[in-house]
Amino acid sequence: MAEAASAPSPSRAVTGDSDSEFDRDTAVVRREPGVYDIDLSAGWTILGAVNGGYLLAVLGRALGDALPHPDPFTISAHYLTASRPGRAVIRTETVRTGRTLSTGQASLFQYDDEGNEVERIRVLASYGDLAGLPDDVRTTAKPPAIPPYEQCFGPADGPDPLKGVSEITDRLLLKLDPATVGWAIGQPSGKGEMRAWFGLADGRDADPLSLLLAVDALPPTAFEMGLKGWVPTVELTAHIRHRPAPGPLRVAITTRNLAGGFLEEDAEVWDSEDRLVAQSRQLARVRLA
């Protein structure tokens, strides 16, 4: 655990710089050094389960307080059981601290009917300072080809198959590429692709923590492959590459292989200055007919 001698004072709310809904709902309260309390908001659920990207941001905020470096560089999460809205506790441990990187782990627990702690998610993460990275970029990656924002479709632009079961939709500004919305009208393309413009509905600009939400906030690629129902994440690893510029993000997710009831989703997130600011890969389960 983090040593009390170097830890900030206990019983303090840890939140972002603004009063956005995302900041309020990811705020944690330090109970003691390394231990944080939170009420998981029902506003970030789908089919009653709390969204995995929101959970990643919650744990990311706790680790950002517990570790000496401010920004997540890489974070790997194993989702053990489905999280529900309500009371939870996060326990963190500092694994190693260095000059440029610090590594920690964290687990989020909720309570069963008898009041026993049940571990929901466990993460291992390395933190650094994105502002201190060199500007040199050598890449063959290119931003996704998404039509202009006004030519893309959100929940208000047509039939919404997730209406009433996806509370998170109201907290996001999602505009999906028309080529990836066939599932919404019963005509999936059969391709494992999902692309969208992404932002927060309250207008808050993106930062490294909201990038952890962005990599897991789009409809599953399984929908465009003709599958329905919940697609729970088993494991997700996210890499934060740059602090995003203000403005909407572009998110592209692809699946190349579905086998044995599991698929991978590879995500890229690009900012308004055409920089690749986040990448992720996750393994998820699907229900086959």
C-alpha positions as CSV (number, residue, x, y, z in Angstrom):
1,M,0.0,0.0,0.0
2,A,1.1,3.6,-0.4
3,E,3.0,4.8,2.7
4,A,1.1,7.1,4.9
5,A,4.1,9.4,5.3
6,S,4.0,10.4,1.7
7,A,0.3,10.1,1.0
8,P,-2.0,13.2,1.0
9,S,-4.4,13.7,3.9
10,P,-7.3,11.2,4.2
11,S,-11.0,11.9,3.8
12,R,-10.8,14.1,0.7
13,A,-12.8,14.0,-2.4
14,V,-10.7,13.3,-5.5
15,T,-12.3,14.7,-8.6
16,G,-11.5,16.6,-11.8
17,D,-11.0,20.3,-12.5
18,S,-14.5,21.0,-13.7
19,D,-18.0,20.3,-12.4
20,S,-19.0,18.1,-15.3
21,E,-21.2,15.1,-14.8
22,F,-18.3,12.8,-15.8
23,D,-16.1,14.4,-13.1
24,R,-18.9,14.2,-10.5
25,D,-19.7,10.6,-11.3
26,T,-16.0,9.4,-11.3
27,A,-15.1,11.3,-8.1
28,V,-13.8,9.1,-5.3
29,V,-13.4,9.9,-1.6
30,R,-10.2,9.0,0.1
31,R,-11.1,7.1,3.2
32,E,-7.5,6.5,4.2
33,P,-4.2,6.3,2.2
34,G,-4.8,3.9,-0.7
35,V,-8.5,3.3,0.0
36,Y,-11.3,5.1,-1.7
37,D,-15.1,5.1,-1.6
38,I,-17.5,5.8,-4.4
39,D,-21.2,5.5,-5.3
40,L,-21.2,4.1,-8.9
41,S,-23.8,6.1,-10.9
42,A,-26.7,4.4,-12.6
43,G,-26.2,7.0,-15.4
44,W,-23.4,5.0,-16.9
45,T,-25.1,1.6,-17.3
46,I,-26.3,-0.6,-20.2
47,L,-28.7,-3.5,-19.5
48,G,-28.3,-2.6,-15.8
49,A,-24.5,-3.3,-15.7
50,V,-22.0,-0.4,-15.2
51,N,-20.0,0.4,-18.4
52,G,-16.5,-1.0,-18.4
53,G,-14.9,2.3,-19.6
54,Y,-16.6,4.3,-16.9
55,L,-15.2,1.8,-14.3
56,L,-11.8,2.1,-15.9
57,A,-12.0,5.9,-15.5
58,V,-13.1,5.6,-11.8
59,L,-10.1,3.3,-11.0
60,G,-7.9,5.5,-13.1
61,R,-8.8,8.5,-11.0
62,A,-8.1,6.7,-7.7
63,L,-4.7,5.5,-9.0
64,G,-3.9,9.0,-10.2
65,D,-4.3,10.2,-6.6
66,A,-2.4,7.2,-5.1
67,L,0.6,7.4,-7.4
68,P,3.2,10.2,-7.7
69,H,2.7,10.6,-11.5
70,P,-0.5,12.2,-12.9
71,D,-1.4,10.4,-16.1
72,P,-2.2,6.8,-17.1
73,F,0.2,5.5,-19.8
74,T,-1.1,2.0,-19.8
75,I,-3.8,0.3,-17.8
76,S,-4.9,-3.4,-18.0
77,A,-8.2,-4.5,-16.4
78,H,-9.7,-7.8,-15.8
79,Y,-13.5,-7.7,-15.3
80,L,-14.3,-10.4,-12.8
81,T,-18.0,-9.9,-12.1
82,A,-20.6,-7.4,-13.4
83,S,-20.7,-4.1,-11.4
84,R,-24.0,-2.6,-10.4
85,P,-24.9,1.0,-9.5
86,G,-24.3,1.8,-5.8
87,R,-21.7,1.7,-3.1
88,A,-18.2,0.5,-3.9
89,V,-14.7,0.6,-2.4
90,I,-11.4,0.8,-4.3
91,R,-8.2,-0.5,-2.7
92,T,-4.9,0.5,-4.4
93,E,-1.3,-0.6,-3.9
94,T,1.9,1.1,-5.1
95,V,4.0,-1.6,-6.9
96,R,7.0,0.6,-7.9
97,T,7.9,4.2,-8.3
98,G,10.6,5.6,-10.5
99,R,11.7,8.9,-12.0
100,T,9.5,8.8,-15.1
101,L,7.0,6.0,-14.4
102,S,5.2,4.6,-11.4
103,T,3.2,1.4,-11.3
104,G,0.2,0.5,-9.2
105,Q,-2.6,-1.9,-8.9
106,A,-6.2,-1.4,-7.8
107,S,-9.3,-3.5,-7.2
108,L,-13.0,-2.3,-7.0
109,F,-15.2,-4.2,-4.6
110,Q,-19.0,-4.1,-4.0
111,Y,-21.1,-6.0,-1.4
112,D,-23.3,-9.1,-1.6
113,D,-26.5,-9.5,0.3
114,E,-24.7,-10.5,3.4
115,G,-22.4,-7.5,3.3
116,N,-19.3,-9.4,2.1
117,E,-16.9,-7.7,-0.3
118,V,-17.0,-9.0,-3.9
119,E,-14.2,-8.1,-6.2
120,R,-15.6,-6.7,-9.5
121,I,-12.5,-5.5,-11.4
122,R,-8.8,-5.6,-10.9
123,V,-6.3,-3.4,-12.8
124,L,-2.5,-3.0,-13.1
125,A,-1.4,0.4,-14.5
126,S,1.7,2.5,-15.2
127,Y,1.5,6.3,-14.8
128,G,3.8,9.1,-16.0
129,D,3.5,12.7,-17.2
130,L,2.2,13.1,-20.7
131,A,3.4,16.7,-20.7
132,G,6.9,15.5,-20.5
133,L,7.0,13.3,-23.5
134,P,9.1,14.3,-26.6
135,D,7.3,15.6,-29.7
136,D,9.0,13.1,-32.1
137,V,6.3,11.0,-33.9
138,R,7.0,8.3,-36.5
139,T,3.9,6.5,-37.5
140,T,2.1,4.8,-40.3
141,A,-1.3,5.1,-38.5
142,K,-3.9,7.3,-40.1
143,P,-7.1,8.8,-38.7
144,P,-10.3,6.9,-39.6
145,A,-12.3,8.0,-42.6
146,I,-15.5,9.2,-40.9
147,P,-18.0,11.4,-42.7
148,P,-18.5,14.9,-41.3
149,Y,-20.2,15.2,-37.9
150,E,-23.5,16.4,-39.4
151,Q,-23.7,13.5,-41.8
152,C,-23.4,10.9,-39.0
153,F,-26.2,9.5,-36.8
154,G,-26.9,9.6,-33.1
155,P,-29.8,8.1,-31.0
156,A,-32.1,11.0,-31.9
157,D,-31.6,10.6,-35.6
158,G,-33.5,7.3,-36.1
159,P,-34.6,4.0,-34.4
160,D,-32.7,3.4,-31.2
161,P,-32.6,-0.4,-30.4
162,L,-31.0,0.4,-27.0
163,K,-33.6,2.9,-25.9
164,G,-34.6,2.3,-22.3
165,V,-31.7,-0.1,-21.5
166,S,-28.7,2.1,-22.1
167,E,-28.5,5.0,-19.7
168,I,-25.0,5.8,-20.8
169,T,-26.3,7.0,-24.1
170,D,-27.7,10.2,-22.6
171,R,-24.3,11.1,-21.2
172,L,-22.4,10.9,-24.5
173,L,-22.4,12.8,-27.8
174,L,-22.1,9.9,-30.2
175,K,-22.5,10.3,-33.9
176,L,-22.0,7.0,-35.7
177,D,-20.6,6.5,-39.2
178,P,-23.6,5.6,-41.4
179,A,-21.6,2.6,-42.7
180,T,-21.7,1.1,-39.2
181,V,-25.3,1.6,-38.2
182,G,-27.0,-1.1,-40.2
183,W,-27.5,-3.1,-36.9
184,A,-29.9,-0.3,-35.7
185,I,-32.4,-1.0,-38.5
186,G,-32.0,-4.8,-38.6
187,Q,-29.5,-4.7,-41.5
188,P,-26.0,-5.3,-40.1
189,S,-23.2,-5.2,-42.6
190,G,-21.6,-8.3,-41.3
191,K,-18.3,-6.5,-40.8
192,G,-16.7,-6.1,-37.3
193,E,-16.4,-2.3,-37.5
194,M,-17.7,0.6,-35.5
195,R,-16.7,4.2,-36.0
196,A,-18.0,7.4,-34.4
197,W,-17.5,11.0,-33.4
198,F,-17.3,11.0,-29.6
199,G,-17.7,13.5,-26.8
200,L,-19.4,14.0,-23.5
201,A,-22.9,15.4,-23.5
202,D,-22.1,18.1,-20.9
203,G,-19.5,19.6,-23.3
204,R,-16.5,18.7,-21.1
205,D,-13.3,18.5,-23.2
206,A,-11.5,15.1,-23.3
207,D,-8.6,14.4,-21.0
208,P,-6.6,11.1,-20.3
209,L,-9.3,9.8,-17.9
210,S,-12.1,10.3,-20.4
211,L,-10.0,8.5,-23.0
212,L,-10.4,5.5,-20.8
213,L,-14.1,5.8,-21.2
214,A,-13.9,6.5,-25.0
215,V,-12.2,3.2,-25.8
216,D,-15.2,1.2,-24.4
217,A,-18.2,3.5,-25.0
218,L,-19.3,2.7,-28.6
219,P,-21.9,0.0,-29.4
220,P,-20.1,-3.4,-29.7
221,T,-18.7,-4.4,-33.1
222,A,-20.7,-7.6,-32.5
223,F,-23.9,-5.7,-33.4
224,E,-22.6,-5.0,-36.9
225,M,-21.7,-8.7,-37.2
226,G,-25.4,-9.6,-36.7
227,L,-25.2,-10.6,-33.0
228,K,-27.4,-9.2,-30.2
229,G,-27.4,-8.9,-26.5
230,W,-24.8,-8.0,-23.9
231,V,-21.1,-8.3,-24.9
232,P,-19.3,-8.3,-21.5
233,T,-15.6,-7.4,-21.4
234,V,-13.3,-10.0,-20.0
235,E,-10.0,-8.1,-20.3
236,L,-9.1,-4.6,-21.6
237,T,-5.7,-2.9,-22.0
238,A,-5.6,0.8,-22.9
239,H,-2.6,2.9,-23.9
240,I,-2.9,6.7,-23.5
241,R,-0.5,8.3,-26.0
242,H,-1.1,12.0,-25.8
243,R,-3.2,14.5,-24.0
244,P,-6.1,15.3,-26.4
245,A,-6.7,18.7,-27.9
246,P,-10.1,20.3,-27.3
247,G,-12.8,19.3,-29.6
248,P,-14.6,16.0,-30.6
249,L,-12.7,12.7,-30.8
250,R,-12.9,10.1,-33.5
251,V,-13.1,6.5,-32.4
252,A,-12.6,3.5,-34.7
253,I,-13.1,-0.1,-33.4
254,T,-12.5,-3.3,-35.4
255,T,-12.9,-7.0,-34.8
256,R,-11.0,-9.5,-37.1
257,N,-11.7,-12.7,-35.3
258,L,-14.7,-14.2,-33.5
259,A,-14.2,-17.8,-32.3
260,G,-15.4,-19.9,-29.5
261,G,-17.8,-17.3,-28.3
262,F,-15.1,-14.6,-27.8
263,L,-14.0,-11.7,-29.9
264,E,-11.3,-9.0,-29.8
265,E,-12.0,-5.3,-30.2
266,D,-9.1,-3.0,-31.3
267,A,-9.8,0.7,-30.7
268,E,-8.0,3.8,-31.8
269,V,-9.0,7.3,-30.6
270,W,-7.9,10.4,-32.6
271,D,-8.2,14.0,-31.5
272,S,-9.1,17.2,-33.4
273,E,-5.5,17.7,-34.4
274,D,-5.3,14.3,-36.1
275,R,-3.2,12.8,-33.3
276,L,-3.5,9.2,-32.1
277,V,-4.2,9.8,-28.4
278,A,-5.3,6.4,-27.2
279,Q,-5.4,2.7,-28.3
280,S,-6.9,-0.4,-26.7
281,R,-7.5,-4.0,-27.2
282,Q,-10.1,-6.0,-25.3
283,L,-11.4,-9.6,-25.2
284,A,-15.1,-9.9,-24.9
285,R,-17.7,-12.7,-24.7
286,V,-20.6,-12.9,-27.1
287,R,-23.8,-14.9,-27.1
288,L,-24.1,-17.1,-30.2
289,A,-27.5,-18.1,-31.5
